[in-house]
Amino acid sequence: MKRLLTAMALIASIGSASSAMAASAQPNTKEVNISVNDAYVPGGFSSDTDAYVVISGVFPNSCYRWNRAEVTDKTATNHEVKAYAMVSESMCLMVLVPYTQEVKLGRLQRGEHTLRFVNGDGTYFEKNLVVE
């Protein structure tokens, strides 16, 4: 009986230690600049309203998750947009995963604005936004 209780205590301690190790073995994640394939720039913004664009693209696998967009005002009418995702270093499905996100630009002054969407590899494309 004493051996049985000792064996059960040993098994319970091994089980709790392995579950603690599994909980601490979370996959590492890192933030990466991702590619933007297209951007929809709606019209009708005034200087009194917040402007926004809708960006879309494709993640290369299921380990990517949308994180944020960074808008940098280079000048009063030139703005740079970069998109970022979190990538986990774990088992991934090797499928293309589309994404679409709204990016707030904030209140912009009147005039024509140039939006430059910069990809992770340094390439970019530009779209124009008119604020009335």
Backbone hydrogen bonds, N-H to C=O, Kabsch-Sander energy under -0.5 kcal/mol:
donor,donor_aa,acceptor,acceptor_aa,energy
5,L,1,M,-2.2
6,T,2,K,-2.1
7,A,3,R,-2.7
8,M,4,L,-2.3
9,A,5,L,-2.2
10,L,6,T,-2.2
11,I,7,A,-2.5
12,A,8,M,-2.3
13,S,9,A,-2.2
14,I,10,L,-2.2
15,G,11,I,-2.4
16,S,12,A,-2.1
17,A,13,S,-2.0
18,S,14,I,-2.4
19,S,15,G,-1.9
20,A,16,S,-1.7
21,M,17,A,-2.1
22,A,18,S,-2.1
23,A,19,S,-1.9
24,S,20,A,-1.7
25,A,21,M,-0.9
30,K,87,V,-1.8
32,V,85,A,-2.7
34,I,83,A,-2.4
37,N,35,S,-0.5
37,N,56,S,-2.0
38,D,56,S,-1.8
40,Y,54,V,-3.2
41,V,39,A,-0.6
45,F,130,V,-0.6
49,T,46,S,-1.4
51,A,106,G,-2.8
53,V,103,V,-2.1
54,V,40,Y,-2.3
55,I,53,V,-0.5
55,I,101,Q,-2.8
56,S,38,D,-2.3
57,G,99,Y,-2.0
59,F,97,V,-3.6
62,S,93,L,-2.1
64,Y,61,N,-1.2
65,R,86,M,-2.0
67,N,84,Y,-2.2
68,R,84,Y,-1.6
70,E,82,K,-3.2
71,V,69,A,-0.5
72,T,70,E,-0.5
72,T,80,E,-2.9
74,K,72,T,-1.0
74,K,78,N,-1.6
75,T,78,N,-1.8
79,H,114,T,-2.8
80,E,72,T,-3.1
81,V,116,R,-3.3
82,K,70,E,-2.3
83,A,34,I,-0.6
83,A,118,V,-0.5
84,Y,68,R,-3.1
85,A,32,V,-2.4
86,M,65,R,-3.0
87,V,30,K,-2.9
88,S,63,C,-1.7
89,E,28,N,-3.0
90,S,88,S,-1.5
95,V,93,L,-1.9
97,V,59,F,-2.2
99,Y,57,G,-2.4
101,Q,55,I,-2.7
103,V,53,V,-3.4
104,K,102,E,-0.5
105,L,51,A,-3.0
106,G,51,A,-1.2
108,L,49,T,-0.5
111,G,131,V,-2.7
113,H,111,G,-0.5
113,H,129,L,-3.6
114,T,77,T,-3.0
115,L,113,H,-0.5
115,L,127,K,-3.4
116,R,79,H,-3.1
116,R,114,T,-0.6
117,F,115,L,-0.6
117,F,125,F,-2.9
118,V,81,V,-2.3
118,V,116,R,-0.8
119,N,123,T,-3.3
122,G,119,N,-1.6
125,F,117,F,-1.3
127,K,115,L,-2.2
129,L,113,H,-2.7
131,V,111,G,-2.8
131,V,129,L,-0.5
132,E,45,F,-2.9
132,E,130,V,-0.5
